Amino acid sequence: MNGISDYDFQNRVKPILDKTIHGSDEWEVVFSEAIDRKRILYPFTNERVCLKKYIEPLIEAANAISDTGCYLSEISGGHGSYSHAYIHLSELLDFFAKPYGMSKPVDIDLTLNYFILYSEHAKWALFSSFEDFALLGGVEEFMRVFEAKVPNLKNQTYEFLTDFRGDPSNVKGVSKSRSIIKNMLEHIYDASKAEQLLKETGW
């Protein structure tokens, strides 16, 4: 694992990030047009068991498209300032398995669970939100391998939509407006699928 200076990020790594990630707000347009397929991962928290559930399939999918490592950019306060690192895929699971607060090889703080993990060849990206979900996008082969290892993604989308509806009867009661959710779904799927999902989950 190697830390990346702001200078190196701007000149060498940011062009790679820009090929996959369009913006720094998970509720708006996140992925570039180069990303073929996108999915919602939910819940996505900084608990080790949860991270392992997703990181292991992600490593396998990245290996399938000949990545040997990936980049990590911490999002600080949601204002577009970053701390960055390059992590070999062989080190990735151990990096996320370390308890939060334990010293890491570089100055990366994932306590808020707000970061972007992305392909060294600009073929996939994972945008982790501090609101306990993540957005994953990638080329067809990457997503095919990942989805085969995490077969309940459709149910995760329904659970996400139910929890963020703000229904007083659910545990989280985290409310988002319909327009915000609809815009996100149209970006992840398309307008028709977005409307279908909203109706099926009571929006």
C-alpha positions as a printed NumPy array, in Angstrom:
array([[  0.   ,   0.   ,   0.   ],
       [  1.384,   3.379,  -0.979],
       [  0.224,   6.861,  -0.109],
       [ -0.26 ,   9.344,  -2.943],
       [  0.566,  13.024,  -2.606],
       [ -1.894,  15.661,  -3.749],
       [  0.513,  16.568,  -6.561],
       [  0.702,  12.973,  -7.826],
       [ -3.051,  12.606,  -7.457],
       [ -3.791,  15.65 ,  -9.586],
       [ -1.285,  14.749, -12.297],
       [ -1.432,  10.979, -12.407],
       [ -4.437,   9.518, -10.59 ],
       [ -7.255,  12.036, -10.972],
       [ -7.484,  11.429, -14.754],
       [ -8.199,   7.772, -13.911],
       [-10.801,   8.712, -11.307],
       [-12.483,  11.101, -13.743],
       [-12.998,   8.263, -16.228],
       [-15.234,   6.458, -13.726],
       [-16.592,   9.043, -11.274],
       [-18.462,  12.127, -12.447],
       [-19.194,  13.89 ,  -9.16 ],
       [-18.649,  13.874,  -5.382],
       [-22.294,  13.686,  -4.238],
       [-23.713,  10.184,  -3.905],
       [-27.277,  11.499,  -4.325],
       [-26.598,  12.984,  -7.738],
       [-24.899,  11.719, -10.917],
       [-21.949,   9.709,  -9.603],
       [-20.658,   7.624, -12.497],
       [-19.291,   8.652, -15.869],
       [-20.869,   7.465, -19.107],
       [-18.053,   4.925, -19.468],
       [-19.556,   2.82 , -16.672],
       [-21.821,   0.136, -18.146],
       [-23.763,  -1.103, -15.107],
       [-24.462,   0.236, -11.65 ],
       [-25.918,  -1.155,  -8.438],
       [-26.83 ,  -0.062,  -4.907],
       [-25.111,  -1.928,  -2.06 ],
       [-27.071,  -1.777,   1.186],
       [-26.307,  -1.806,   3.997],
       [-22.679,  -0.862,   3.457],
       [-21.071,   0.013,   6.789],
       [-17.557,   0.058,   8.194],
       [-18.208,  -3.118,  10.192],
       [-15.681,  -5.787,   9.243],
       [-18.256,  -8.489,   8.514],
       [-20.169,  -6.183,   6.18 ],
       [-17.053,  -5.002,   4.357],
       [-15.793,  -8.552,   3.871],
       [-19.117,  -9.49 ,   2.281],
       [-18.46 ,  -6.978,  -0.498],
       [-14.672,  -6.635,  -0.645],
       [-14.016, -10.324,  -1.33 ],
       [-16.333, -10.405,  -4.404],
       [-14.913,  -7.056,  -5.516],
       [-11.371,  -8.453,  -5.428],
       [-12.441, -11.477,  -7.456],
       [-14.201,  -9.283, -10.014],
       [-11.195,  -6.948, -10.265],
       [ -8.88 ,  -9.905, -10.803],
       [-11.171, -11.105, -13.601],
       [-10.516,  -7.909, -15.577],
       [ -6.747,  -8.033, -14.914],
       [ -6.506,  -5.344, -12.24 ],
       [ -3.723,  -5.98 ,  -9.734],
       [ -4.519,  -3.038,  -7.479],
       [ -6.849,  -0.102,  -6.993],
       [ -6.937,   3.455,  -5.725],
       [ -8.616,   4.728,  -2.577],
       [ -9.635,   8.351,  -2.121],
       [-11.018,   9.48 ,   1.198],
       [-13.69 ,  12.164,   0.942],
       [-13.136,  14.71 ,   3.688],
       [-16.276,  16.423,   4.844],
       [-17.934,  16.039,   1.455],
       [-16.138,  19.078,   0.028],
       [-14.011,  17.351,  -2.575],
       [-10.731,  17.313,  -0.616],
       [ -9.072,  13.92 ,  -0.579],
       [ -6.424,  11.72 ,   0.942],
       [ -5.275,   9.015,  -1.446],
       [ -3.543,   5.645,  -1.635],
       [ -2.792,   2.805,  -4.024],
       [ -3.581,  -0.654,  -2.617],
       [ -2.646,  -4.009,  -4.141],
       [ -5.646,  -6.324,  -4.332],
       [ -3.741,  -8.833,  -2.196],
       [ -3.661,  -6.216,   0.605],
       [ -7.177,  -4.869,   0.237],
       [ -9.051,  -7.231,   2.543],
       [ -6.472,  -6.843,   5.312],
       [ -6.668,  -3.066,   4.985],
       [-10.428,  -3.027,   5.535],
       [-10.243,  -5.755,   8.192],
       [ -8.206,  -3.583,  10.538],
       [-10.325,  -2.104,  13.319],
       [-11.137,   1.536,  12.727],
       [ -8.835,   3.813,  14.662],
       [ -5.888,   1.414,  14.306],
       [ -2.895,   2.974,  12.587],
       [ -2.619,   2.241,   8.891],
       [  0.371,   2.503,   6.531],
       [ -0.883,   5.856,   5.219],
       [ -2.953,   8.636,   6.741],
       [ -6.389,   7.461,   5.632],
       [ -9.307,   7.823,   8.043],
       [-12.363,   5.778,   7.075],
       [-14.259,   6.341,  10.305],
       [-17.05 ,   8.13 ,   8.445],
       [-17.177,   5.411,   5.774],
       [-16.968,   8.146,   3.119],
       [-14.571,   7.169,   0.353],
       [-14.152,   6.091,  -3.271],
       [-12.414,   2.859,  -4.255],
       [-11.636,   2.605,  -7.962],
       [ -9.927,   0.564, -10.639],
       [ -6.354,   1.284, -11.671],
       [ -7.577,   0.851, -15.264],
       [-10.767,   2.924, -14.855],
       [-13.047,  -0.116, -15.236],
       [-15.019,   0.085, -11.978],
       [-15.605,   2.291,  -8.942],
       [-17.254,   2.007,  -5.544],
       [-18.599,   5.155,  -3.885],
       [-19.173,   4.597,  -0.158],
       [-21.569,   6.961,   1.627],
       [-21.503,   7.874,   5.317],
       [-25.239,   7.109,   5.226],
       [-24.459,   3.37 ,   5.208],
       [-24.864,   2.526,   1.545],
       [-22.573,   2.356,  -1.464],
       [-22.9  ,   2.693,  -5.219],
       [-20.937,   0.279,  -7.389],
       [-20.44 ,   0.615, -11.127],
       [-18.267,  -1.142, -13.651],
       [-17.785,  -2.69 , -17.051],
       [-19.911,  -5.719, -17.921],
       [-17.354,  -8.414, -17.054],
       [-16.545,  -6.882, -13.676],
       [-20.202,  -6.531, -12.716],
       [-21.071, -10.009, -13.95 ],
       [-18.49 , -11.604, -11.65 ],
       [-19.422,  -9.392,  -8.697],
       [-23.161,  -9.974,  -9.032],
       [-22.648, -13.742,  -9.194],
       [-21.022, -13.566,  -5.759],
       [-23.6  , -11.193,  -4.226],
       [-26.904, -12.589,  -5.518],
       [-29.289, -10.576,  -3.321],
       [-28.595,  -7.144,  -4.804],
       [-32.206,  -6.679,  -5.896],
       [-33.432,  -7.223,  -2.342],
       [-30.838,  -4.734,  -1.103],
       [-32.303,  -2.071,  -3.381],
       [-35.793,  -2.678,  -1.969],
       [-34.457,  -2.513,   1.598],
       [-32.591,   0.702,   0.805],
       [-35.711,   2.318,  -0.634],
       [-37.832,   1.223,   2.316],
       [-35.401,   2.571,   4.919],
       [-34.871,   5.893,   3.169],
       [-38.589,   6.479,   2.646],
       [-38.825,   7.815,   6.187],
       [-41.708,   5.541,   7.196],
       [-42.224,   5.983,  10.984],
       [-42.743,   2.226,  11.312],
       [-39.233,   1.334,  10.152],
       [-36.193,   1.362,  12.362],
       [-34.05 ,   3.958,  10.621],
       [-36.644,   6.525,   9.669],
       [-34.122,   8.326,   7.469],
       [-36.14 ,  10.448,   5.097],
       [-35.166,  11.625,   1.618],
       [-37.408,  13.418,  -0.824],
       [-38.919,  11.451,  -3.685],
       [-37.163,  13.632,  -6.24 ],
       [-33.736,  12.931,  -4.742],
       [-34.35 ,   9.183,  -4.706],
       [-35.864,   9.22 ,  -8.179],
       [-32.865,  11.067,  -9.63 ],
       [-30.504,   8.551,  -8.059],
       [-32.48 ,   5.565,  -9.371],
       [-32.633,   7.023, -12.876],
       [-28.844,   7.298, -12.791],
       [-28.376,   3.747, -11.505],
       [-31.048,   2.179, -13.729],
       [-33.264,   4.211, -16.075],
       [-36.447,   6.284, -15.807],
       [-38.83 ,   3.344, -16.302],
       [-37.081,   1.094, -13.776],
       [-36.826,   3.961, -11.313],
       [-40.573,   4.573, -11.398],
       [-41.266,   0.857, -11.037],
       [-39.021,   0.555,  -7.972],
       [-40.57 ,   3.629,  -6.365],
       [-44.085,   2.263,  -6.798],
       [-43.133,  -1.172,  -5.503],
       [-41.689,   0.332,  -2.33 ],
       [-44.53 ,   2.74 ,  -1.587],
       [-43.027,   6.061,  -2.664]])
